[in-house]
Amino acid sequence: MKLFNANEIAAMGAVVWDDCLSQWNPKKTDVYTHFVGVISTGKSFKAVKRHHNAGVYKFEVLDSFSTKGEAIDMLELNFS
């Protein structure tokens, strides 16, 4: 998994959607919070997830899609 810093993500494109999604884990009975977003590169839409590591935020590019809706649907399906 490659992680990018905020400046690297900003260089890839503009944020066109962001949200905080929660997911209940029935095996551990706790709630996970995922900070996710979609950026537009002009040619595709990239779904991203934010990671918090030792006080620093890093971003993972999960996948690329042809529409913003497809990227949002994937994020909602996997993280809510």
RORO-103253 format. One record per atom (N, C-alpha, C, O): atom name; x, y, z; residue in one letter; residue number from 1. Coordinates in steps of 0.05 Angstrom, whole numbers. Example, Ala and Ser with C-alpha at 12.3 -4.5 7.8 and 13.67 -1.06 7.14 Angstrom:
# residues 2
{N,{264,-114,156},A,1};
{CA,{246,-90,156},A,1};
{C,{264,-66,156},A,1};
{O,{285,-66,169},A,1};
{N,{257,-45,142},S,2};
{CA,{273,-21,143},S,2};
{C,{258,1,157},S,2};
{O,{268,23,161},S,2};
END
This chain:
# residues 80
{N,{17,-24,0},M,1};
{CA,{0,0,0},M,1};
{C,{18,25,0},M,1};
{O,{35,28,17},M,1};
{N,{14,42,-20},K,2};
{CA,{29,67,-21},K,2};
{C,{12,89,-9},K,2};
{O,{-12,93,-16},K,2};
{N,{24,104,9},L,3};
{CA,{10,127,22},L,3};
{C,{22,153,11},L,3};
{O,{46,155,7},L,3};
{N,{5,173,8},F,4};
{CA,{13,199,-2},F,4};
{C,{8,220,19},F,4};
{O,{-10,217,36},F,4};
{N,{24,242,19},N,5};
{CA,{18,264,37},N,5};
{C,{-3,283,24},N,5};
{O,{-9,279,0},N,5};
{N,{-12,302,39},A,6};
{CA,{-33,320,29},A,6};
{C,{-25,335,4},A,6};
{O,{-41,339,-14},A,6};
{N,{0,343,3},N,7};
{CA,{9,358,-21},N,7};
{C,{9,341,-46},N,7};
{O,{3,350,-68},N,7};
{N,{17,316,-43},E,8};
{CA,{18,297,-65},E,8};
{C,{-11,292,-76},E,8};
{O,{-15,291,-100},E,8};
{N,{-29,289,-57},I,9};
{CA,{-57,284,-65},I,9};
{C,{-68,309,-79},I,9};
{O,{-82,307,-99},I,9};
{N,{-62,333,-69},A,10};
{CA,{-72,358,-81},A,10};
{C,{-60,361,-109},A,10};
{O,{-74,372,-126},A,10};
{N,{-36,351,-114},A,11};
{CA,{-24,353,-140},A,11};
{C,{-37,334,-160},A,11};
{O,{-36,339,-184},A,11};
{N,{-51,314,-150},M,12};
{CA,{-64,295,-168},M,12};
{C,{-90,306,-179},M,12};
{O,{-98,299,-202},M,12};
{N,{-104,323,-164},G,13};
{CA,{-130,333,-173},G,13};
{C,{-145,348,-151},G,13};
{O,{-134,351,-129},G,13};
{N,{-169,356,-157},A,14};
{CA,{-185,371,-139},A,14};
{C,{-205,353,-125},A,14};
{O,{-216,334,-137},A,14};
{N,{-210,358,-99},V,15};
{CA,{-229,343,-84},V,15};
{C,{-257,350,-94},V,15};
{O,{-265,373,-94},V,15};
{N,{-273,330,-101},V,16};
{CA,{-300,335,-111},V,16};
{C,{-321,323,-93},V,16};
{O,{-345,327,-96},V,16};
{N,{-312,307,-73},W,17};
{CA,{-331,295,-53},W,17};
{C,{-314,286,-30},W,17};
{O,{-293,274,-33},W,17};
{N,{-324,291,-6},D,18};
{CA,{-311,279,18},D,18};
{C,{-332,274,39},D,18};
{O,{-353,287,40},D,18};
{N,{-327,254,57},D,19};
{CA,{-346,247,77},D,19};
{C,{-332,231,98},D,19};
{O,{-310,221,95},D,19};
{N,{-346,227,120},C,20};
{CA,{-338,210,142},C,20};
{C,{-358,187,144},C,20};
{O,{-381,192,149},C,20};
{N,{-349,163,139},L,21};
{CA,{-367,140,139},L,21};
{C,{-360,122,163},L,21};
{O,{-337,118,169},L,21};
{N,{-380,111,175},S,22};
{CA,{-376,93,198},S,22};
{C,{-385,65,191},S,22};
{O,{-403,61,175},S,22};
{N,{-371,46,202},Q,23};
{CA,{-377,18,197},Q,23};
{C,{-377,3,223},Q,23};
{O,{-358,5,239},Q,23};
{N,{-399,-12,228},W,24};
{CA,{-401,-28,253},W,24};
{C,{-388,-55,248},W,24};
{O,{-394,-68,228},W,24};
{N,{-371,-63,266},N,25};
{CA,{-358,-89,264},N,25};
{C,{-371,-108,285},N,25};
{O,{-365,-106,308},N,25};
{N,{-389,-126,276},P,26};
{CA,{-404,-143,295},P,26};
{C,{-386,-162,311},P,26};
{O,{-394,-171,332},P,26};
{N,{-363,-168,301},K,27};
{CA,{-345,-187,316},K,27};
{C,{-331,-173,339},K,27};
{O,{-324,-185,359},K,27};
{N,{-327,-147,336},K,28};
{CA,{-313,-132,357},K,28};
{C,{-332,-112,371},K,28};
{O,{-324,-99,391},K,28};
{N,{-357,-110,362},T,29};
{CA,{-377,-92,372},T,29};
{C,{-367,-64,376},T,29};
{O,{-371,-51,397},T,29};
{N,{-353,-54,356},D,30};
{CA,{-344,-26,358},D,30};
{C,{-349,-13,330},D,30};
{O,{-356,-26,311},D,30};
{N,{-346,13,330},V,31};
{CA,{-351,29,305},V,31};
{C,{-325,40,295},V,31};
{O,{-310,52,310},V,31};
{N,{-320,35,269},Y,32};
{CA,{-297,47,256},Y,32};
{C,{-306,72,241},Y,32};
{O,{-327,72,229},Y,32};
{N,{-289,92,241},T,33};
{CA,{-295,117,226},T,33};
{C,{-274,119,203},T,33};
{O,{-250,118,208},T,33};
{N,{-284,122,179},H,34};
{CA,{-267,124,156},H,34};
{C,{-270,151,144},H,34};
{O,{-293,159,137},H,34};
{N,{-248,166,141},F,35};
{CA,{-249,192,127},F,35};
{C,{-241,186,98},F,35};
{O,{-218,179,92},F,35};
{N,{-260,190,80},V,36};
{CA,{-256,183,52},V,36};
{C,{-262,207,34},V,36};
{O,{-275,226,43},V,36};
{N,{-254,205,9},G,37};
{CA,{-259,226,-10},G,37};
{C,{-256,217,-38},G,37};
{O,{-246,195,-43},G,37};
{N,{-263,234,-57},V,38};
{CA,{-260,229,-85},V,38};
{C,{-246,254,-97},V,38};
{O,{-255,277,-91},V,38};
{N,{-225,250,-113},I,39};
{CA,{-213,272,-127},I,39};
{C,{-216,268,-157},I,39};
{O,{-217,245,-166},I,39};
{N,{-218,290,-171},S,40};
{CA,{-220,289,-200},S,40};
{C,{-193,297,-211},S,40};
{O,{-182,317,-205},S,40};
{N,{-183,279,-229},T,41};
{CA,{-157,285,-242},T,41};
{C,{-161,298,-270},T,41};
{O,{-142,305,-283},T,41};
{N,{-187,301,-277},G,42};
{CA,{-193,311,-304},G,42};
{C,{-198,289,-324},G,42};
{O,{-212,293,-344},G,42};
{N,{-186,265,-319},K,43};
{CA,{-190,242,-336},K,43};
{C,{-205,220,-321},K,43};
{O,{-219,204,-334},K,43};
{N,{-203,219,-295},S,44};
{CA,{-216,199,-279},S,44};
{C,{-222,210,-251},S,44};
{O,{-214,232,-244},S,44};
{N,{-235,193,-235},F,45};
{CA,{-242,200,-207},F,45};
{C,{-228,180,-190},F,45};
{O,{-232,155,-193},F,45};
{N,{-212,189,-171},K,46};
{CA,{-198,171,-153},K,46};
{C,{-210,171,-125},K,46};
{O,{-215,192,-113},K,46};
{N,{-216,147,-115},A,47};
{CA,{-226,144,-88},A,47};
{C,{-203,143,-69},A,47};
{O,{-183,128,-74},A,47};
{N,{-204,159,-48},V,48};
{CA,{-182,160,-29},V,48};
{C,{-192,155,0},V,48};
{O,{-215,161,6},V,48};
{N,{-174,145,16},K,49};
{CA,{-180,141,45},K,49};
{C,{-157,153,61},K,49};
{O,{-134,150,54},K,49};
{N,{-165,167,82},R,50};
{CA,{-145,180,99},R,50};
{C,{-136,161,122},R,50};
{O,{-153,148,134},R,50};
{N,{-110,160,127},H,51};
{CA,{-99,144,149},H,51};
{C,{-86,164,168},H,51};
{O,{-74,184,160},H,51};
{N,{-88,157,194},H,52};
{CA,{-75,173,215},H,52};
{C,{-52,156,226},H,52};
{O,{-57,135,238},H,52};
{N,{-28,166,223},N,53};
{CA,{-5,150,231},N,53};
{C,{15,168,247},N,53};
{O,{28,185,235},N,53};
{N,{17,163,273},A,54};
{CA,{35,178,290},A,54};
{C,{32,208,287},A,54};
{O,{52,223,285},A,54};
{N,{7,217,288},G,55};
{CA,{2,246,287},G,55};
{C,{3,258,259},G,55};
{O,{0,282,256},G,55};
{N,{7,241,239},V,56};
{CA,{9,252,211},V,56};
{C,{-12,239,194},V,56};
{O,{-17,215,196},V,56};
{N,{-25,255,177},Y,57};
{CA,{-46,244,159},Y,57};
{C,{-33,237,133},Y,57};
{O,{-19,253,121},Y,57};
{N,{-38,213,124},K,58};
{CA,{-30,203,98},K,58};
{C,{-54,193,83},K,58};
{O,{-75,188,96},K,58};
{N,{-53,192,57},F,59};
{CA,{-76,185,41},F,59};
{C,{-69,161,23},F,59};
{O,{-48,160,11},F,59};
{N,{-88,143,21},E,60};
{CA,{-86,119,4},E,60};
{C,{-105,122,-20},E,60};
{O,{-129,127,-16},E,60};
{N,{-95,119,-44},V,61};
{CA,{-112,118,-67},V,61};
{C,{-122,90,-71},V,61};
{O,{-106,72,-76},V,61};
{N,{-148,86,-68},L,62};
{CA,{-160,60,-68},L,62};
{C,{-165,49,-97},L,62};
{O,{-159,26,-102},L,62};
{N,{-174,67,-114},D,63};
{CA,{-180,58,-142},D,63};
{C,{-188,82,-158},D,63};
{O,{-193,104,-148},D,63};
{N,{-188,78,-185},S,64};
{CA,{-197,99,-203},S,64};
{C,{-223,90,-217},S,64};
{O,{-227,67,-222},S,64};
{N,{-239,110,-223},F,65};
{CA,{-265,105,-235},F,65};
{C,{-271,125,-257},F,65};
{O,{-258,146,-258},F,65};
{N,{-289,119,-275},S,66};
{CA,{-296,137,-297},S,66};
{C,{-316,159,-288},S,66};
{O,{-317,180,-301},S,66};
{N,{-331,154,-266},T,67};
{CA,{-349,175,-257},T,67};
{C,{-346,178,-226},T,67};
{O,{-337,161,-212},T,67};
{N,{-354,202,-217},K,68};
{CA,{-353,208,-189},K,68};
{C,{-372,189,-174},K,68};
{O,{-366,180,-152},K,68};
{N,{-396,184,-185},G,69};
{CA,{-416,167,-173},G,69};
{C,{-405,139,-168},G,69};
{O,{-411,127,-147},G,69};
{N,{-391,128,-187},E,70};
{CA,{-379,101,-183},E,70};
{C,{-359,100,-160},E,70};
{O,{-359,82,-144},E,70};
{N,{-343,121,-158},A,71};
{CA,{-324,123,-136},A,71};
{C,{-338,125,-109},A,71};
{O,{-330,111,-90},A,71};
{N,{-358,141,-107},I,72};
{CA,{-373,144,-82},I,72};
{C,{-387,118,-75},I,72};
{O,{-387,110,-52},I,72};
{N,{-399,105,-95},D,73};
{CA,{-413,80,-90},D,73};
{C,{-394,59,-78},D,73};
{O,{-401,45,-59},D,73};
{N,{-370,58,-89},M,74};
{CA,{-350,39,-79},M,74};
{C,{-342,45,-50},M,74};
{O,{-340,27,-33},M,74};
{N,{-338,70,-44},L,75};
{CA,{-331,78,-17},L,75};
{C,{-354,71,3},L,75};
{O,{-349,61,24},L,75};
{N,{-378,78,-5},E,76};
{CA,{-401,73,13},E,76};
{C,{-405,43,16},E,76};
{O,{-413,34,38},E,76};
{N,{-401,27,-4},L,77};
{CA,{-405,-1,-3},L,77};
{C,{-384,-14,16},L,77};
{O,{-391,-32,32},L,77};
{N,{-360,-4,15},N,78};
{CA,{-338,-16,31},N,78};
{C,{-336,-5,59},N,78};
{O,{-325,-18,77},N,78};
{N,{-345,19,64},F,79};
{CA,{-339,33,89},F,79};
{C,{-363,42,105},F,79};
{O,{-360,57,124},F,79};
{N,{-387,34,97},S,80};
{CA,{-411,42,113},S,80};
{C,{-430,19,116},S,80};
{O,{-451,21,129},S,80};
END
